[in-house]
Amino acid sequence: MRTRTGGHGWRAIAVGLVAGFALLGCTPGPRDGAGQVTAPATTDTFSVRVGDCLDKLPSESTDALALLPCAQPHFWEAFASTTLEGEDYPGTAAVRDRAEQACNAAFEGFVGLPEKKSRLDITMLTPTRETWTGAGDREVVCLVGSPSGGITGTLKDAAR
């Protein structure tokens, strides 16, 4: 499931799969030996890796995302990931806050500018209550990009 919440410069996206839910037709995508996506593909939210580029994100809940080769026009790039601590689900707001802290801390090192000075947006793939408790999901994937798209190549050291 995927839900979207807002904030200044942030669109936190809670991502996950209900335990036991089978994603038919979703593959991790064609990848080369270095793990880079080589052709458009649909993947489940657990298979997004740092370095992956994505098409436009849905505005509501979803279990699947569209991966694109970074050389093609895209909307988002996964630039960092972290694992949240804790046994019990801390709640949506706490997950969002922890994810924002982690992604903001990694942003400048990747883009080359502090988040507040950048024209780029950040969004996050985060665990939901269902994936935290049912699948042990604790991973946050940080995405940088633009809801307008039009990005070609990596945003590493883009300084914009």
Residue frames as a rotation matrix with the C-alpha (Angstrom) as fourth column:
MET 1
0.582 0.813 0.000 0.00
0.813 -0.582 0.000 0.00
0.000 0.000 -1.000 0.00
ARG 2
-0.630 -0.740 0.235 1.14
0.746 -0.661 -0.083 3.54
0.216 0.123 0.969 -0.62
THR 3
0.620 0.757 -0.205 -0.17
0.783 -0.612 0.108 6.72
-0.043 -0.228 -0.973 0.93
ARG 4
-0.257 -0.688 0.679 1.06
0.672 -0.632 -0.386 10.26
0.695 0.357 0.624 0.43
THR 5
0.586 0.346 -0.733 1.46
0.758 -0.555 0.344 12.96
-0.288 -0.757 -0.587 3.06
GLY 6
0.558 -0.308 0.771 2.72
0.448 -0.670 -0.592 16.47
0.699 0.676 -0.235 2.49
GLY 7
0.534 -0.449 -0.716 5.20
0.609 -0.383 0.694 18.90
-0.586 -0.807 0.069 3.94
HIS 8
0.760 -0.296 -0.578 7.49
-0.479 -0.857 -0.192 21.73
-0.439 0.423 -0.793 2.83
GLY 9
0.006 -0.800 -0.600 9.65
-0.997 0.045 -0.070 20.26
0.083 0.598 -0.797 0.11
TRP 10
-0.891 -0.306 0.335 8.68
-0.372 0.915 -0.155 16.75
-0.259 -0.263 -0.929 1.16
ARG 11
0.234 0.924 -0.303 6.17
-0.918 0.313 0.244 14.28
0.320 0.221 0.921 -0.01
ALA 12
-0.632 -0.437 0.640 6.50
-0.667 0.727 -0.163 11.30
-0.394 -0.530 -0.751 2.26
ILE 13
0.120 0.632 -0.765 5.26
-0.836 0.480 0.266 8.18
0.536 0.608 0.586 0.57
ALA 14
-0.142 -0.093 0.985 4.45
-0.748 0.662 -0.046 5.21
-0.648 -0.744 -0.164 2.68
VAL 15
0.062 0.066 -0.996 5.11
-0.886 0.463 -0.025 2.11
0.459 0.884 0.087 0.69
GLY 16
-0.653 -0.380 0.656 4.65
-0.635 0.746 -0.200 -1.51
-0.413 -0.547 -0.728 1.37
LEU 17
-0.392 0.510 -0.766 2.93
-0.461 0.611 0.643 -4.73
0.796 0.605 -0.004 0.65
VAL 18
0.389 0.567 0.726 0.46
-0.921 0.268 0.284 -6.49
-0.034 -0.779 0.626 2.86
ALA 19
-0.571 -0.680 0.459 2.09
-0.682 0.705 0.195 -9.72
-0.456 -0.202 -0.867 4.01
GLY 20
-0.399 0.349 0.848 1.16
0.285 0.926 -0.247 -12.61
-0.871 0.143 -0.470 1.79
PHE 21
0.638 0.638 -0.431 -0.01
-0.185 -0.416 -0.890 -10.41
-0.747 0.648 -0.147 -1.09
ALA 22
-0.087 -0.662 0.745 1.40
0.696 0.495 0.520 -11.75
-0.713 0.564 0.418 -4.37
LEU 23
0.172 0.058 -0.983 2.40
-0.461 -0.878 -0.133 -9.23
-0.871 0.476 -0.125 -6.99
LEU 24
0.235 -0.022 0.972 1.74
0.688 0.710 -0.150 -10.95
-0.686 0.704 0.181 -10.27
GLY 25
0.680 0.017 0.733 3.41
0.685 -0.372 -0.626 -9.34
0.262 0.928 -0.264 -13.24
CYS 26
0.878 -0.442 0.184 5.85
-0.476 -0.849 0.231 -7.29
0.054 -0.290 -0.956 -11.16
THR 27
0.654 -0.744 -0.137 9.50
0.692 0.661 -0.290 -8.06
0.306 0.094 0.947 -11.74
PRO 28
0.375 -0.585 -0.719 12.65
0.505 -0.522 0.688 -6.45
-0.778 -0.621 0.100 -10.43
GLY 29
0.847 0.030 -0.530 13.26
-0.368 -0.687 -0.627 -5.31
-0.383 0.726 -0.571 -14.00
PRO 30
0.767 -0.624 0.150 15.94
0.558 0.534 -0.635 -6.09
0.317 0.571 0.758 -16.48
ARG 31
0.823 -0.564 -0.071 19.33
-0.373 -0.630 0.682 -5.20
-0.429 -0.534 -0.728 -14.99
ASP 32
0.538 -0.744 -0.397 22.86
-0.383 0.203 -0.901 -5.37
0.751 0.636 -0.176 -16.31
GLY 33
0.197 -0.560 -0.805 25.77
0.597 0.720 -0.355 -6.97
0.778 -0.411 0.476 -14.45
ALA 34
-0.838 -0.508 0.200 26.23
0.200 -0.626 -0.754 -3.78
0.508 -0.592 0.626 -12.41
GLY 35
-0.530 0.711 -0.463 22.57
0.781 0.196 -0.593 -3.87
-0.331 -0.676 -0.659 -11.34
GLN 36
-0.765 0.236 -0.599 21.51
-0.305 -0.952 0.014 -0.87
-0.567 0.193 0.801 -13.46
VAL 37
0.201 0.919 0.340 18.03
0.208 0.299 -0.931 -0.95
-0.957 0.258 -0.131 -15.02
THR 38
-0.800 -0.596 0.064 18.38
0.124 -0.060 0.991 -1.43
-0.587 0.800 0.122 -18.79
ALA 39
-0.743 0.643 0.188 14.73
0.198 -0.057 0.979 -1.27
0.640 0.764 -0.085 -19.92
PRO 40
-0.393 0.679 0.621 11.43
-0.848 -0.528 0.041 0.03
0.355 -0.511 0.783 -18.51
ALA 41
-0.557 0.229 -0.799 9.84
0.283 0.956 0.077 -2.42
0.781 -0.184 -0.597 -16.08
THR 42
0.388 0.699 0.601 7.24
-0.574 -0.327 0.751 -2.61
0.721 -0.636 0.275 -13.34
THR 43
-0.540 -0.611 -0.578 8.52
0.154 0.604 -0.782 -3.67
0.827 -0.512 -0.232 -9.94
ASP 44
0.537 0.654 -0.533 7.19
0.666 0.060 0.744 -4.10
0.518 -0.754 -0.403 -6.44
THR 45
0.793 -0.128 0.596 8.04
-0.304 -0.931 0.204 -1.44
0.528 -0.343 -0.777 -3.89
PHE 46
0.818 -0.506 0.275 10.49
-0.096 0.351 0.932 -3.72
-0.568 -0.788 0.238 -2.05
SER 47
0.460 -0.630 0.626 12.70
0.824 0.565 -0.037 -4.07
-0.330 0.533 0.779 -5.15
VAL 48
0.880 -0.188 0.436 13.63
0.055 -0.872 -0.486 -0.40
0.472 0.451 -0.758 -5.63
ARG 49
0.376 -0.851 -0.367 17.40
0.921 0.299 0.251 -0.02
-0.104 -0.432 0.896 -5.15
VAL 50
0.405 -0.396 -0.824 19.65
-0.013 -0.904 0.428 2.99
-0.914 -0.163 -0.371 -4.63
GLY 51
-0.720 -0.664 -0.200 20.57
-0.145 -0.137 0.980 4.17
-0.678 0.735 0.002 -8.13
ASP 52
-0.449 0.649 0.615 17.22
0.870 0.475 0.134 3.19
-0.205 0.595 -0.777 -9.67
CYS 53
-0.940 0.264 -0.217 15.24
-0.304 -0.936 0.178 5.80
-0.156 0.233 0.960 -11.59
LEU 54
-0.528 0.832 0.171 11.46
0.658 0.528 -0.537 5.86
-0.538 -0.171 -0.826 -11.54
ASP 55
-0.546 0.520 0.657 8.60
0.505 -0.421 0.753 7.16
0.669 0.743 -0.032 -13.61
LYS 56
-0.381 0.501 0.777 5.88
-0.596 -0.776 0.207 9.39
0.707 -0.384 0.594 -12.17
LEU 57
-0.989 0.055 -0.140 4.74
0.144 0.614 -0.776 8.20
0.043 -0.787 -0.615 -8.77
PRO 58
-0.201 0.979 0.018 1.05
0.616 0.112 0.780 7.55
0.762 0.168 -0.626 -8.19
SER 59
-0.447 0.086 0.891 -0.74
-0.454 -0.880 -0.143 10.10
0.771 -0.468 0.432 -6.03
GLU 60
0.471 0.660 0.586 -2.46
-0.868 0.227 0.442 7.44
0.159 -0.716 0.679 -3.97
SER 61
0.236 -0.336 0.912 -1.85
-0.534 0.739 0.411 3.87
-0.812 -0.584 -0.005 -2.77
THR 62
0.594 -0.090 -0.799 0.04
-0.710 0.407 -0.574 1.41
0.377 0.909 0.178 -4.95
ASP 63
0.726 -0.392 0.565 1.95
-0.106 0.748 0.656 -1.83
-0.679 -0.536 0.501 -4.71
ALA 64
0.312 -0.590 0.745 3.95
0.896 0.442 -0.025 -1.37
-0.315 0.676 0.666 -7.93
LEU 65
0.420 -0.298 -0.857 6.27
-0.192 -0.952 0.238 1.25
-0.887 0.064 -0.457 -9.39
ALA 66
0.956 -0.101 0.277 7.64
0.292 0.208 -0.933 1.86
0.036 0.973 0.228 -12.89
LEU 67
0.221 -0.957 -0.188 11.43
0.264 -0.127 0.956 1.66
-0.939 -0.261 0.225 -13.18
LEU 68
1.000 -0.006 0.030 13.21
0.027 -0.302 -0.953 3.41
0.015 0.953 -0.302 -16.05
PRO 69
0.159 -0.985 0.063 16.81
0.970 0.145 -0.193 3.46
0.181 0.091 0.979 -17.21
CYS 70
0.241 -0.086 -0.967 18.33
0.559 -0.802 0.211 6.66
-0.793 -0.591 -0.145 -15.80
ALA 71
-0.823 -0.567 0.034 19.46
0.325 -0.421 0.847 7.64
-0.466 0.708 0.531 -19.32
GLN 72
-0.414 0.775 0.477 15.77
0.685 -0.079 0.724 8.02
0.599 0.627 -0.498 -20.25
PRO 73
-0.511 0.302 0.805 13.61
-0.463 -0.886 0.039 10.93
0.724 -0.353 0.593 -19.03
HIS 74
-0.239 0.394 -0.887 12.34
0.716 0.689 0.113 10.11
0.656 -0.608 -0.447 -15.55
PHE 75
0.554 0.574 0.603 10.86
-0.039 -0.706 0.707 11.74
0.832 -0.415 -0.369 -12.43
TRP 76
0.796 -0.160 0.583 12.77
-0.600 -0.084 0.796 10.28
-0.078 -0.983 -0.163 -9.47
GLU 77
0.113 -0.799 -0.591 16.09
-0.255 0.552 -0.794 8.69
0.960 0.240 -0.142 -8.55
ALA 78
0.953 0.117 -0.279 16.67
0.211 0.406 0.889 6.53
0.218 -0.906 0.362 -5.46
PHE 79
0.357 -0.861 0.362 19.70
-0.320 -0.476 -0.819 8.14
0.878 0.176 -0.445 -3.79
ALA 80
-0.686 -0.573 0.449 19.88
-0.622 0.141 -0.771 6.62
0.378 -0.808 -0.452 -0.30
SER 81
0.346 0.791 -0.504 18.32
-0.098 0.565 0.819 4.03
0.933 -0.234 0.273 1.97
THR 82
-0.654 -0.468 0.594 18.28
-0.647 -0.060 -0.760 3.42
0.391 -0.882 -0.263 5.68
THR 83
-0.272 0.542 -0.795 16.77
0.414 0.811 0.412 0.92
0.869 -0.218 -0.445 8.09
LEU 84
0.066 0.399 0.915 14.55
-0.690 -0.644 0.331 2.17
0.721 -0.653 0.233 10.90
GLU 85
-0.880 -0.416 -0.229 15.01
-0.088 0.617 -0.782 0.68
0.466 -0.668 -0.580 14.36
GLY 86
-0.512 0.652 0.559 12.38
-0.832 -0.212 -0.513 -0.71
-0.216 -0.728 0.651 16.68
GLU 87
-0.951 0.230 0.208 10.24
0.231 0.973 -0.019 -3.72
-0.207 0.030 -0.978 17.24
ASP 88
-0.067 0.994 -0.088 6.84
0.757 -0.007 -0.654 -2.02
-0.650 -0.111 -0.752 17.49
TYR 89
-0.116 0.125 0.985 5.47
0.864 -0.476 0.162 0.18
0.489 0.870 -0.053 14.72
PRO 90
-0.725 -0.302 -0.619 6.06
0.634 -0.643 -0.430 3.76
-0.268 -0.704 0.657 15.92
GLY 91
0.288 0.884 -0.369 3.17
0.479 -0.466 -0.744 5.30
-0.829 0.037 -0.557 13.97
THR 92
0.546 0.025 0.838 2.92
0.832 -0.131 -0.538 7.07
0.097 0.991 -0.092 10.63
ALA 93
0.951 -0.165 0.260 4.14
-0.166 -0.986 -0.019 10.46
0.260 -0.025 -0.965 11.90
ALA 94
0.537 -0.793 0.287 7.19
-0.396 0.063 0.916 8.97
-0.745 -0.606 -0.280 13.62
VAL 95
0.230 -0.424 0.876 8.10
0.733 0.667 0.130 6.91
-0.640 0.612 0.464 10.54
ARG 96
0.733 0.102 0.672 7.73
0.588 -0.592 -0.552 10.02
0.342 0.800 -0.494 8.36
ASP 97
0.909 -0.392 0.140 9.85
-0.413 -0.805 0.427 12.13
-0.055 -0.446 -0.893 10.75
ARG 98
0.328 -0.820 0.468 12.63
-0.061 0.476 0.877 9.54
-0.943 -0.317 0.106 10.95
ALA 99
0.312 -0.151 0.938 12.57
0.888 0.396 -0.232 9.07
-0.337 0.906 0.257 7.18
GLU 100
0.915 0.055 0.400 12.75
0.221 -0.897 -0.383 12.84
0.338 0.439 -0.832 6.59
GLN 101
0.713 -0.694 0.100 15.74
-0.486 -0.387 0.783 13.14
-0.505 -0.607 -0.613 8.93
ALA 102
0.139 -0.680 0.720 17.60
0.319 0.719 0.618 10.31
-0.938 0.144 0.316 7.20
CYS 103
0.409 0.069 0.910 16.85
0.910 0.039 -0.412 11.52
-0.064 0.997 -0.047 3.67
ASN 104
0.980 -0.055 0.190 17.67
-0.039 -0.995 -0.087 15.14
0.194 0.078 -0.978 4.46
ALA 105
0.536 -0.828 0.165 20.98
-0.334 -0.029 0.942 14.07
-0.775 -0.560 -0.292 6.02
ALA 106
-0.043 -0.547 0.836 21.93
0.580 0.667 0.467 12.16
-0.813 0.505 0.289 2.85
PHE 107
0.795 0.536 0.283 20.65
0.523 -0.370 -0.768 14.78
-0.307 0.759 -0.574 0.37
GLU 108
0.784 -0.495 -0.375 23.53
-0.522 -0.852 0.034 17.26
-0.337 0.169 -0.926 0.36
GLY 109
-0.149 -0.891 0.430 26.15
-0.391 0.452 0.802 14.54
-0.908 -0.049 -0.415 0.02
PHE 110
-0.087 0.192 0.978 24.36
0.720 0.690 -0.071 13.21
-0.688 0.698 -0.198 -3.05
VAL 111
0.714 0.511 0.478 23.08
0.699 -0.488 -0.523 16.35
-0.033 0.708 -0.706 -4.82
GLY 112
-0.314 -0.922 0.225 25.82
0.889 -0.369 -0.272 18.73
0.334 0.115 0.936 -3.68
LEU 113
-0.578 0.229 0.783 23.52
-0.288 -0.955 0.068 21.36
0.764 -0.186 0.618 -2.13
PRO 114
-0.919 0.376 0.114 21.51
-0.033 0.215 -0.976 21.45
-0.392 -0.901 -0.186 1.08
GLU 115
-0.470 0.817 0.333 17.87
0.880 0.462 0.109 20.43
-0.065 0.344 -0.937 0.55
LYS 116
0.286 0.654 -0.700 16.61
0.614 -0.687 -0.390 23.92
-0.736 -0.318 -0.598 1.43
LYS 117
-0.151 -0.425 -0.893 18.72
-0.413 -0.793 0.447 25.51
-0.898 0.436 -0.055 -1.33
SER 118
-0.896 -0.232 0.379 17.86
0.171 0.608 0.775 22.92
-0.411 0.759 -0.505 -3.97
ARG 119
-0.419 0.766 -0.487 15.18
-0.905 -0.397 0.154 23.17
-0.075 0.505 0.860 -6.64
LEU 120
-0.567 0.151 -0.810 14.75
-0.222 0.919 0.326 19.40
0.793 0.365 -0.487 -6.43
ASP 121
0.330 0.755 0.566 12.17
-0.879 0.027 0.477 17.61
0.345 -0.655 0.673 -4.33
ILE 122
-0.873 -0.487 0.018 12.55
-0.447 0.785 -0.430 14.67
0.196 -0.384 -0.903 -1.96
THR 123
0.390 0.918 0.068 10.07
-0.856 0.334 0.393 11.89
0.339 -0.212 0.917 -1.44
MET 124
-0.613 -0.634 0.471 10.42
-0.782 0.571 -0.249 8.62
-0.111 -0.521 -0.846 0.45
LEU 125
0.142 0.561 -0.815 9.33
-0.337 0.802 0.493 5.02
0.931 0.205 0.303 0.24
THR 126
-0.605 -0.324 0.727 8.58
-0.764 -0.023 -0.645 3.99
0.225 -0.946 -0.234 3.82
PRO 127
-0.886 0.293 -0.360 7.09
0.338 0.938 -0.070 1.04
0.317 -0.184 -0.930 5.67
THR 128
-0.095 0.919 0.384 3.40
-0.569 -0.366 0.736 1.01
0.817 -0.148 0.558 6.54
ARG 129
-0.035 0.186 0.982 1.93
-0.958 0.272 -0.085 -0.51
-0.283 -0.944 0.168 9.69
GLU 130
0.876 0.476 0.080 1.04
-0.427 0.841 -0.333 -3.61
-0.226 0.257 0.940 7.66
THR 131
0.639 -0.681 -0.358 4.53
-0.053 0.425 -0.904 -4.13
0.768 0.596 0.235 6.22
TRP 132
-0.199 -0.690 0.696 6.26
-0.814 -0.279 -0.510 -3.28
0.546 -0.667 -0.506 9.50
THR 133
-0.061 0.260 0.964 4.29
-0.872 0.456 -0.178 -5.85
-0.486 -0.851 0.199 11.48
GLY 134
0.797 0.531 0.287 3.54
-0.337 0.786 -0.518 -8.42
-0.501 0.317 0.806 8.76
ALA 135
0.884 -0.465 0.043 6.73
0.264 0.421 -0.868 -8.44
0.385 0.779 0.495 6.70
GLY 136
0.456 -0.743 -0.491 9.33
0.737 0.005 0.676 -6.97
-0.499 -0.670 0.550 9.07
ASP 137
0.260 -0.303 0.917 9.82
0.783 -0.489 -0.384 -4.03
0.565 0.818 0.110 6.70
ARG 138
0.482 -0.176 -0.858 11.98
0.627 -0.614 0.479 -1.26
-0.611 -0.769 -0.186 8.18
GLU 139
-0.451 -0.801 0.395 13.60
0.836 -0.224 0.501 0.15
-0.313 0.556 0.770 5.03
VAL 140
0.574 0.449 -0.685 13.30
0.114 -0.872 -0.476 3.76
-0.811 0.196 -0.552 3.91
VAL 141
-0.174 -0.582 0.794 14.30
0.964 0.064 0.259 4.54
-0.201 0.811 0.550 0.32
CYS 142
0.038 0.074 -0.997 15.01
0.159 -0.985 -0.067 8.23
-0.987 -0.156 -0.049 -0.35
LEU 143
0.114 0.074 0.991 14.10
0.986 0.111 -0.122 9.62
-0.119 0.991 -0.060 -3.77
VAL 144
-0.305 -0.219 -0.927 15.20
0.104 -0.975 0.196 12.91
-0.947 -0.037 0.320 -5.32
GLY 145
-0.646 0.071 0.760 13.67
0.760 0.141 0.634 14.43
-0.062 0.987 -0.145 -8.41
SER 146
-0.878 0.404 -0.255 10.77
-0.417 -0.909 -0.004 16.45
-0.234 0.103 0.967 -9.68
PRO 147
-0.242 0.871 0.428 7.03
0.239 0.481 -0.843 15.77
-0.940 -0.102 -0.325 -9.81
SER 148
0.513 0.371 -0.774 7.20
-0.584 -0.510 -0.631 17.39
-0.629 0.776 -0.045 -13.28
GLY 149
0.689 -0.313 0.654 9.73
0.503 0.856 -0.120 14.85
-0.522 0.411 0.747 -14.56
GLY 150
0.959 -0.275 0.075 12.09
-0.084 -0.523 -0.848 15.68
0.272 0.807 -0.524 -17.37
ILE 151
0.409 -0.860 0.306 15.22
-0.709 -0.088 0.700 14.47
-0.575 -0.503 -0.646 -15.59
THR 152
0.895 -0.250 -0.369 17.78
-0.108 0.681 -0.724 12.63
0.432 0.688 0.583 -17.70
GLY 153
-0.102 -0.968 -0.228 20.79
0.057 0.224 -0.973 10.96
0.993 -0.113 0.032 -16.13
THR 154
-0.014 -0.002 -1.000 21.74
0.937 0.348 -0.014 10.92
0.348 -0.938 -0.003 -12.48
LEU 155
0.773 0.285 0.567 21.26
0.062 -0.923 0.380 13.79
0.631 -0.259 -0.731 -10.04
LYS 156
0.555 -0.673 -0.490 24.50
0.792 0.246 0.559 12.92
-0.256 -0.698 0.669 -8.24
ASP 157
-0.407 -0.767 -0.496 26.44
0.651 -0.624 0.431 16.15
-0.640 -0.147 0.754 -7.81
ALA 158
0.029 0.517 0.855 23.80
0.944 -0.295 0.147 18.03
0.328 0.803 -0.497 -9.86
ALA 159
-0.711 -0.358 -0.605 24.05
0.619 -0.726 -0.299 21.01
-0.332 -0.587 0.738 -7.44
ARG 160
-0.778 0.522 0.350 20.63
-0.133 -0.681 0.720 22.32
0.614 0.514 0.599 -8.35
